[in-house]
Amino acid sequence: MSAALGIPILECVYFLGCARWVCLHCLYTGANDSKTWSLAHIEDFEPVPLMCQLVLAVYEEDLANPEWAPPGGYHILGNNVVKKVDYEDTCGIVPPYIIYADHEHKDIVLAIRGLHLARESDYSTLLNNKLGKQMFDGGYVHHGLLKAAAWLLNKEAETLRNLVTKYPTYSLTLTGHSLGAGVASLAVVVLTKFRFLVANIPRTRIRCYAIAPARCMSLNLAVEYSDIINSIVLQDDFLPRIATPLEDVFSHIFCLPCLLCFRCLRDICVHERNPFKDPRRLYAPGRLYHIVERKLCRCGRYPPEVRTHIPIEGRFEHVILSCNATTDHSIISIERESARAIELMLERGGVLDAPASQRMERQRILAKEHEEEYKAAFKRARSLNVASVSLQADEHEGYLDSQIEEPLLSDQQKSIPSYLQTAENAAGLEINNQAISREWNDLLKQLFPKDKFQSHIPLSLY
């Protein structure tokens, strides 16, 4: 009948399919990913520009004559760079990094640079992964990035341990960009499990800022470590969004728009909740901070705002067809826009210059809000039957309740490691450390067989 009336049914169906594709993807912007998230507080986001500058410092061959210095130069560094390591020293297993003692903010920082486009070893690390190949701490992680993280901690554990012992009130922060962000994220996961590597400092003193990270851990781990891992994504950055195997990404690197279009077409046919059924699927780690500076039907950039959440659904699942998908991945762009966002937050009434008592009370309130959001993320994941999360939710709810009720310690109390406060605790911890040390050595043996890397991988640190 329709054919008799001259109505081209197949053509209409094809047109409607194309129109739906346009509506879903061509009109979908990066701002849509976080439109329901809350605005970030300046206290949480304030360290990000500094972390970007420290990562940029790793790119410099000579810090005295910098090429990529932000406005004002690297005056933040002074003489506080403890160690600067290049490719020759890492044997290509880990990107270059620096260890920096930030006395102003009472922080020990390990900063790792991103992917070097001319280094085959960096590609080898990033592409060394197969779906479900590497299990760790009850979830799945990126195999190559875990190897790099384990090698890094094995090499620098003594340096970090000496620093956190010398400065007992300082926090320990790992940060990185792109490839380095993935290494830093998994290094924090490893450190949390093997804290004897850094003198058993409490979990609350360890944190990570992953700048434009690759997807490196399963959803249950991304939620579990969202209290200490913070991922920063600028607008349309493609890397935290693309779940396709990275070997496909770099085999199509000279036709990246074609790959992005293919991923968009595939997204149309995949139900949004289907990925939850695969526990091996990797995600961007931790709590997400999204810097938004462009919106649909608005020309140019507008003042950036930072939104944050611990999402379960919509954890940057949509690939954005944008001419900025690669430029938003640049560490320079992220440093510039994060600094602008901080300036706007200060203009709108930041509290960084408030009296100490008010800042302490504000930090207490924010900690309570984060812990409540953390518990809500676990409950949401359990309600969606996210693989491996339901078994951990009850355990973490008990952990969070104990953290919420724990009073803030004085500087004098913080200066005394908890494991030294009683002889009984010290004895029990020594036995526990010996068991964990054996587990650490087993992990190294698994990741680094004796016929490889034996010359620079000592199998015992304890």
LOTORPA-461954 format. One record per residue (C-alpha): residue number from 1; x, y, z; residue in one letter. Coordinates in pm, whole numbers, plus 50000, padded with zeros to 5 digits. Layout:
N
KEDREN   pos    east   north      up   code
KEDREN   NUM       X       Y       Z      a
...
***
This chain:
462
KEDREN   pos    east   north      up   code
KEDREN     1   50000   50000   50000      m
KEDREN     2   50276   50242   50097      s
KEDREN     3   50470   50153   49787      a
KEDREN     4   50157   50209   49578      a
KEDREN     5   50118   50554   49731      l
KEDREN     6   50477   50633   49642      g
KEDREN     7   50608   50658   50000      i
KEDREN     8   50973   50539   50015      p
KEDREN     9   50957   50340   50339      i
KEDREN    10   51318   50227   50348      l
KEDREN    11   51443   50577   50274      e
KEDREN    12   51224   50719   50553      c
KEDREN    13   51353   50464   50802      v
KEDREN    14   51709   50541   50699      y
KEDREN    15   51645   50916   50733      f
KEDREN    16   51492   50875   51080      l
KEDREN    17   51789   50664   51187      g
KEDREN    18   52032   50929   51066      c
KEDREN    19   51828   51203   51238      a
KEDREN    20   51840   51010   51566      r
KEDREN    21   52216   50969   51529      w
KEDREN    22   52252   51345   51475      v
KEDREN    23   52038   51425   51779      c
KEDREN    24   52217   51178   52004      l
KEDREN    25   52573   51255   51905      h
KEDREN    26   52629   51548   51675      c
KEDREN    27   52428   51771   51910      l
KEDREN    28   52567   51607   52224      y
KEDREN    29   52835   51817   52392      t
KEDREN    30   53079   51750   52672      g
KEDREN    31   52876   51979   52899      a
KEDREN    32   52591   51723   52891      n
KEDREN    33   52804   51464   53070      d
KEDREN    34   52801   51656   53397      s
KEDREN    35   52491   51875   53370      k
KEDREN    36   52333   51714   53679      t
KEDREN    37   52651   51723   53889      w
KEDREN    38   52710   51970   54169      s
KEDREN    39   52964   52252   54149      l
KEDREN    40   53304   52175   54299      a
KEDREN    41   53420   52357   54613      h
KEDREN    42   53734   52563   54590      i
KEDREN    43   53896   52373   54878      e
KEDREN    44   53873   52050   54680      d
KEDREN    45   53986   52187   54344      f
KEDREN    46   54247   52437   54463      e
KEDREN    47   54550   52197   54428      p
KEDREN    48   54480   52116   54059      v
KEDREN    49   54668   52406   53890      p
KEDREN    50   54972   52334   54109      l
KEDREN    51   54960   51965   54015      m
KEDREN    52   54947   52059   53647      c
KEDREN    53   55254   52281   53691      q
KEDREN    54   55444   52002   53864      l
KEDREN    55   55362   51765   53578      v
KEDREN    56   55475   52029   53329      l
KEDREN    57   55804   52055   53517      a
KEDREN    58   55874   51690   53432      v
KEDREN    59   55872   51781   53062      y
KEDREN    60   56158   52027   53108      e
KEDREN    61   56511   51922   53027      e
KEDREN    62   56649   52209   53234      d
KEDREN    63   56432   52361   53506      l
KEDREN    64   56663   52664   53519      a
KEDREN    65   56576   52743   53154      n
KEDREN    66   56221   52615   53116      p
KEDREN    67   56044   52584   52782      e
KEDREN    68   55693   52497   52902      w
KEDREN    69   55677   52706   53219      a
KEDREN    70   55336   52852   53311      p
KEDREN    71   55304   53228   53368      p
KEDREN    72   55539   53320   53651      g
KEDREN    73   55774   53030   53582      g
KEDREN    74   55858   52745   53819      y
KEDREN    75   55910   52962   54124      h
KEDREN    76   55702   52705   54312      i
KEDREN    77   55981   52451   54284      l
KEDREN    78   56272   52637   54441      g
KEDREN    79   56524   52388   54579      n
KEDREN    80   56257   52142   54685      n
KEDREN    81   56290   51893   54396      v
KEDREN    82   56411   51578   54570      v
KEDREN    83   56463   51376   54253      k
KEDREN    84   56408   51414   53878      k
KEDREN    85   56413   51092   53676      v
KEDREN    86   56436   51063   53294      d
KEDREN    87   56372   50781   53048      y
KEDREN    88   56729   50655   53078      e
KEDREN    89   56676   50591   53449      d
KEDREN    90   56338   50418   53410      t
KEDREN    91   56449   50188   53127      c
KEDREN    92   56131   50291   52944      g
KEDREN    93   55905   50108   53189      i
KEDREN    94   55768   50427   53345      v
KEDREN    95   55747   50781   53199      p
KEDREN    96   55980   51040   53357      p
KEDREN    97   55879   51183   53694      y
KEDREN    98   55986   51411   53976      i
KEDREN    99   55957   51384   54353      i
KEDREN   100   55891   51721   54514      y
KEDREN   101   55863   51834   54877      a
KEDREN   102   55599   52108   54897      d
KEDREN   103   55668   52265   55236      h
KEDREN   104   55413   52541   55184      e
KEDREN   105   55125   52296   55156      h
KEDREN   106   55287   52019   55366      k
KEDREN   107   55280   51770   55085      d
KEDREN   108   55514   51516   54924      i
KEDREN   109   55434   51500   54551      v
KEDREN   110   55533   51242   54291      l
KEDREN   111   55444   51384   53947      a
KEDREN   112   55454   51173   53626      i
KEDREN   113   55454   51308   53271      r
KEDREN   114   55218   51193   52996      g
KEDREN   115   55262   50995   52677      l
KEDREN   116   55567   51078   52463      h
KEDREN   117   55454   51043   52102      l
KEDREN   118   55806   50953   51989      a
KEDREN   119   55872   50687   52255      r
KEDREN   120   55788   50328   52163      e
KEDREN   121   55816   50224   52528      s
KEDREN   122   55525   50452   52626      d
KEDREN   123   55305   50293   52360      y
KEDREN   124   55410   49949   52483      s
KEDREN   125   55300   50036   52836      t
KEDREN   126   54967   50180   52723      l
KEDREN   127   54886   49896   52483      l
KEDREN   128   54992   49616   52718      n
KEDREN   129   54642   49516   52817      n
KEDREN   130   54376   49262   52734      k
KEDREN   131   54019   49255   52860      l
KEDREN   132   54019   49073   53192      g
KEDREN   133   54391   49002   53182      k
KEDREN   134   54483   49154   53518      q
KEDREN   135   54288   49118   53843      m
KEDREN   136   54387   49319   54148      f
KEDREN   137   54226   49402   54482      d
KEDREN   138   53889   49251   54391      g
KEDREN   139   53860   49417   54050      g
KEDREN   140   54023   49449   53711      y
KEDREN   141   54299   49693   53619      v
KEDREN   142   54505   49785   53315      h
KEDREN   143   54791   49535   53304      h
KEDREN   144   55062   49759   53154      g
KEDREN   145   54983   50050   53386      l
KEDREN   146   54987   49820   53689      l
KEDREN   147   55333   49696   53589      k
KEDREN   148   55455   50053   53557      a
KEDREN   149   55303   50146   53895      a
KEDREN   150   55460   49845   54070      a
KEDREN   151   55802   49919   53916      w
KEDREN   152   55778   50283   54019      l
KEDREN   153   55688   50204   54380      l
KEDREN   154   55952   49934   54404      n
KEDREN   155   56215   50181   54289      k
KEDREN   156   56102   50485   54489      e
KEDREN   157   55955   50327   54803      a
KEDREN   158   56264   50400   55010      e
KEDREN   159   56272   50767   54901      t
KEDREN   160   55901   50815   54973      l
KEDREN   161   55928   50629   55303      r
KEDREN   162   56215   50849   55415      n
KEDREN   163   56025   51165   55322      l
KEDREN   164   55699   51076   55498      v
KEDREN   165   55902   50971   55804      t
KEDREN   166   56103   51293   55800      k
KEDREN   167   55784   51502   55759      y
KEDREN   168   55522   51309   55961      p
KEDREN   169   55246   51568   55916      t
KEDREN   170   55279   51587   55536      y
KEDREN   171   55039   51415   55297      s
KEDREN   172   55158   51200   55006      l
KEDREN   173   55021   51295   54664      t
KEDREN   174   55068   51118   54332      l
KEDREN   175   54974   51302   54015      t
KEDREN   176   55019   51259   53643      g
KEDREN   177   54883   51342   53302      h
KEDREN   178   54739   51098   53044      s
KEDREN   179   54959   50787   53061      l
KEDREN   180   55115   50921   53382      g
KEDREN   181   54768   50969   53531      a
KEDREN   182   54692   50601   53483      g
KEDREN   183   55022   50503   53643      v
KEDREN   184   54962   50741   53938      a
KEDREN   185   54606   50611   53991      s
KEDREN   186   54712   50247   54004      l
KEDREN   187   55016   50336   54217      a
KEDREN   188   54778   50482   54477      v
KEDREN   189   54568   50165   54466      v
KEDREN   190   54884   49958   54520      v
KEDREN   191   55010   50190   54796      l
KEDREN   192   54680   50165   54981      t
KEDREN   193   54705   49787   54978      k
KEDREN   194   55079   49776   55061      f
KEDREN   195   55117   50072   55295      r
KEDREN   196   55426   49925   55459      f
KEDREN   197   55608   50064   55152      l
KEDREN   198   55554   50416   55292      v
KEDREN   199   55586   50355   55667      a
KEDREN   200   55219   50255   55710      n
KEDREN   201   55085   50608   55685      i
KEDREN   202   54704   50617   55710      p
KEDREN   203   54489   50605   55398      r
KEDREN   204   54366   50958   55470      t
KEDREN   205   54717   51094   55405      r
KEDREN   206   54736   50942   55054      i
KEDREN   207   54569   51103   54753      r
KEDREN   208   54592   51120   54375      c
KEDREN   209   54513   51380   54108      y
KEDREN   210   54476   51204   53773      a
KEDREN   211   54477   51465   53496      i
KEDREN   212   54307   51351   53173      a
KEDREN   213   54349   50984   53269      p
KEDREN   214   54315   50678   53052      a
KEDREN   215   54059   50423   53162      r
KEDREN   216   54253   50199   53397      c
KEDREN   217   54028   50023   53653      m
KEDREN   218   53693   49846   53678      s
KEDREN   219   53388   50029   53808      l
KEDREN   220   53396   49875   54155      n
KEDREN   221   53756   49996   54207      l
KEDREN   222   53676   50338   54058      a
KEDREN   223   53403   50381   54318      v
KEDREN   224   53597   50223   54604      e
KEDREN   225   53893   50459   54564      y
KEDREN   226   53692   50773   54489      s
KEDREN   227   53775   50903   54837      d
KEDREN   228   54144   50939   54749      i
KEDREN   229   54161   50948   54366      i
KEDREN   230   54044   51261   54182      n
KEDREN   231   54022   51263   53801      s
KEDREN   232   54025   51596   53618      i
KEDREN   233   53876   51609   53267      v
KEDREN   234   53855   51919   53046      l
KEDREN   235   53531   51950   52846      q
KEDREN   236   53547   51711   52543      d
KEDREN   237   53872   51520   52614      d
KEDREN   238   53848   51189   52427      f
KEDREN   239   54082   50963   52631      l
KEDREN   240   53873   50925   52953      p
KEDREN   241   53570   50854   52732      r
KEDREN   242   53693   50599   52484      i
KEDREN   243   53641   50244   52604      a
KEDREN   244   53756   50081   52283      t
KEDREN   245   54084   49886   52312      p
KEDREN   246   54369   50134   52305      l
KEDREN   247   54550   49940   52035      e
KEDREN   248   54258   50034   51807      d
KEDREN   249   54296   50398   51906      v
KEDREN   250   54661   50416   51814      f
KEDREN   251   54627   50206   51500      s
KEDREN   252   54378   50470   51385      h
KEDREN   253   54567   50766   51528      i
KEDREN   254   54599   50928   51186      f
KEDREN   255   54226   50888   51129      c
KEDREN   256   54098   50962   51478      l
KEDREN   257   53773   51127   51351      p
KEDREN   258   53686   50800   51172      c
KEDREN   259   53738   50605   51494      l
KEDREN   260   53528   50851   51695      l
KEDREN   261   53246   50828   51440      c
KEDREN   262   53260   50448   51456      f
KEDREN   263   53239   50459   51835      r
KEDREN   264   52940   50695   51818      c
KEDREN   265   52757   50462   51578      l
KEDREN   266   52826   50169   51808      r
KEDREN   267   52703   50359   52115      d
KEDREN   268   52360   50396   51953      i
KEDREN   269   52315   50018   51947      c
KEDREN   270   52436   49950   52302      v
KEDREN   271   52200   49996   52596      h
KEDREN   272   52344   50232   52858      e
KEDREN   273   52330   49971   53137      r
KEDREN   274   52478   49685   52940      n
KEDREN   275   52840   49774   53033      p
KEDREN   276   52756   49715   53403      f
KEDREN   277   52722   49344   53327      k
KEDREN   278   53089   49318   53232      d
KEDREN   279   53310   49351   53544      p
KEDREN   280   53621   49371   53321      r
KEDREN   281   53522   49699   53157      r
KEDREN   282   53763   49977   53258      l
KEDREN   283   53668   50330   53361      y
KEDREN   284   53822   50664   53451      a
KEDREN   285   53927   50635   53817      p
KEDREN   286   53785   50788   54133      g
KEDREN   287   53586   51106   54185      r
KEDREN   288   53544   51304   53863      l
KEDREN   289   53598   51678   53821      y
KEDREN   290   53471   51810   53489      h
KEDREN   291   53586   52153   53369      i
KEDREN   292   53312   52292   53143      v
KEDREN   293   53381   52593   52923      e
KEDREN   294   53165   52543   52611      r
KEDREN   295   52794   52484   52559      k
KEDREN   296   52572   52400   52265      l
KEDREN   297   52478   52690   52038      c
KEDREN   298   52719   52928   52213      r
KEDREN   299   53015   53064   52022      c
KEDREN   300   53358   53060   52180      g
KEDREN   301   53446   52981   52539      r
KEDREN   302   53272   53108   52846      y
KEDREN   303   53406   53132   53203      p
KEDREN   304   53490   52776   53311      p
KEDREN   305   53300   52606   53588      e
KEDREN   306   53399   52284   53763      v
KEDREN   307   53143   52014   53834      r
KEDREN   308   53208   51707   54045      t
KEDREN   309   53043   51376   54126      h
KEDREN   310   53105   51005   54188      i
KEDREN   311   52890   50879   53901      p
KEDREN   312   52790   50521   53833      i
KEDREN   313   52592   50570   53513      e
KEDREN   314   52726   50815   53258      g
KEDREN   315   53088   50797   53370      r
KEDREN   316   53200   50968   53046      f
KEDREN   317   53041   50697   52833      e
KEDREN   318   52971   50915   52528      h
KEDREN   319   53247   50993   52279      v
KEDREN   320   53212   51357   52176      i
KEDREN   321   53236   51453   51809      l
KEDREN   322   53427   51776   51869      s
KEDREN   323   53717   51958   51709      c
KEDREN   324   53845   52005   52066      n
KEDREN   325   53847   51634   52156      a
KEDREN   326   54228   51622   52132      t
KEDREN   327   54321   51980   52228      t
KEDREN   328   54125   51942   52553      d
KEDREN   329   54365   51660   52640      h
KEDREN   330   54662   51900   52654      s
KEDREN   331   54816   51951   52997      i
KEDREN   332   54876   52318   52911      i
KEDREN   333   54506   52371   52835      s
KEDREN   334   54401   52197   53154      i
KEDREN   335   54645   52404   53362      e
KEDREN   336   54521   52727   53207      r
KEDREN   337   54151   52653   53245      e
KEDREN   338   54182   52514   53597      s
KEDREN   339   54367   52829   53704      a
KEDREN   340   54091   53043   53549      r
KEDREN   341   53829   52837   53730      a
KEDREN   342   54006   52892   54063      i
KEDREN   343   54017   53269   54002      e
KEDREN   344   53642   53272   53935      l
KEDREN   345   53575   53069   54249      m
KEDREN   346   53774   53322   54452      l
KEDREN   347   53584   53611   54297      e
KEDREN   348   53256   53445   54388      r
KEDREN   349   53353   53423   54754      g
KEDREN   350   53623   53166   54815      g
KEDREN   351   53719   53085   55174      v
KEDREN   352   54092   53025   55128      l
KEDREN   353   54169   53348   55310      d
KEDREN   354   53922   53284   55594      a
KEDREN   355   54038   53242   55956      p
KEDREN   356   54189   52906   56044      a
KEDREN   357   53893   52804   56261      s
KEDREN   358   53648   52868   55978      q
KEDREN   359   53862   52675   55731      r
KEDREN   360   53883   52380   55968      m
KEDREN   361   53507   52377   56017      e
KEDREN   362   53457   52405   55642      r
KEDREN   363   53691   52109   55583      q
KEDREN   364   53497   51906   55837      r
KEDREN   365   53168   51981   55658      i
KEDREN   366   53316   51897   55317      l
KEDREN   367   53460   51571   55448      a
KEDREN   368   53115   51477   55578      k
KEDREN   369   52957   51563   55240      e
KEDREN   370   53214   51359   55049      h
KEDREN   371   53167   51057   55275      e
KEDREN   372   52791   51070   55234      e
KEDREN   373   52832   51091   54857      e
KEDREN   374   53078   50802   54872      y
KEDREN   375   52825   50584   55055      k
KEDREN   376   52550   50688   54814      a
KEDREN   377   52767   50582   54518      a
KEDREN   378   52809   50233   54667      f
KEDREN   379   52435   50204   54729      k
KEDREN   380   52357   50317   54374      r
KEDREN   381   52605   50069   54229      a
KEDREN   382   52451   49791   54437      r
KEDREN   383   52099   49883   54322      s
KEDREN   384   52215   49854   53960      l
KEDREN   385   52378   49516   54026      n
KEDREN   386   52719   49644   53926      v
KEDREN   387   52953   49347   53932      a
KEDREN   388   53178   49312   54240      s
KEDREN   389   53039   49621   54415      v
KEDREN   390   52761   49468   54625      s
KEDREN   391   53005   49245   54812      l
KEDREN   392   53216   49545   54914      q
KEDREN   393   52942   49795   54999      a
KEDREN   394   52867   49677   55353      d
KEDREN   395   53237   49665   55442      e
KEDREN   396   53294   50020   55319      h
KEDREN   397   52985   50155   55491      e
KEDREN   398   53133   50038   55821      g
KEDREN   399   53468   50191   55730      y
KEDREN   400   53307   50523   55641      l
KEDREN   401   53103   50534   55960      d
KEDREN   402   53423   50498   56161      s
KEDREN   403   53586   50774   55957      q
KEDREN   404   53293   51012   56007      i
KEDREN   405   53294   50966   56384      e
KEDREN   406   53672   50997   56415      e
KEDREN   407   53768   51339   56561      p
KEDREN   408   54025   51559   56397      l
KEDREN   409   54372   51498   56542      l
KEDREN   410   54603   51765   56668      s
KEDREN   411   54933   51828   56490      d
KEDREN   412   55114   51658   56778      q
KEDREN   413   54895   51347   56750      q
KEDREN   414   54939   51340   56373      k
KEDREN   415   55315   51352   56414      s
KEDREN   416   55310   51013   56595      i
KEDREN   417   55243   50722   56359      p
KEDREN   418   54945   50524   56482      s
KEDREN   419   55132   50196   56463      y
KEDREN   420   55385   50322   56721      l
KEDREN   421   55134   50435   56981      q
KEDREN   422   55124   50098   57159      t
KEDREN   423   55365   49807   57174      a
KEDREN   424   55082   49562   57104      e
KEDREN   425   54986   49742   56784      n
KEDREN   426   55349   49758   56677      a
KEDREN   427   55397   49383   56728      a
KEDREN   428   55076   49298   56548      g
KEDREN   429   55161   49529   56262      l
KEDREN   430   55505   49373   56221      e
KEDREN   431   55349   49029   56174      i
KEDREN   432   55093   49169   55933      n
KEDREN   433   55360   49355   55737      n
KEDREN   434   55560   49039   55693      q
KEDREN   435   55258   48865   55536      a
KEDREN   436   55184   49168   55317      i
KEDREN   437   55551   49188   55220      s
KEDREN   438   55535   48831   55090      r
KEDREN   439   55223   48922   54894      e
KEDREN   440   55406   49224   54750      w
KEDREN   441   55698   49009   54642      n
KEDREN   442   55456   48763   54482      d
KEDREN   443   55301   49049   54285      l
KEDREN   444   55643   49161   54163      l
KEDREN   445   55733   48807   54060      k
KEDREN   446   55406   48780   53871      q
KEDREN   447   55453   49110   53689      l
KEDREN   448   55829   49077   53638      f
KEDREN   449   55943   48718   53573      p
KEDREN   450   56300   48650   53687      k
KEDREN   451   56422   48620   53331      d
KEDREN   452   56326   48983   53275      k
KEDREN   453   56427   49304   53452      f
KEDREN   454   56611   49110   53723      q
KEDREN   455   56896   49362   53718      s
KEDREN   456   56679   49653   53833      h
KEDREN   457   56384   49491   54012      i
KEDREN   458   56487   49392   54366      p
KEDREN   459   56225   49148   54489      l
KEDREN   460   56233   49254   54852      s
KEDREN   461   56183   49590   55011      l
KEDREN   462   56075   49492   55359      y
***
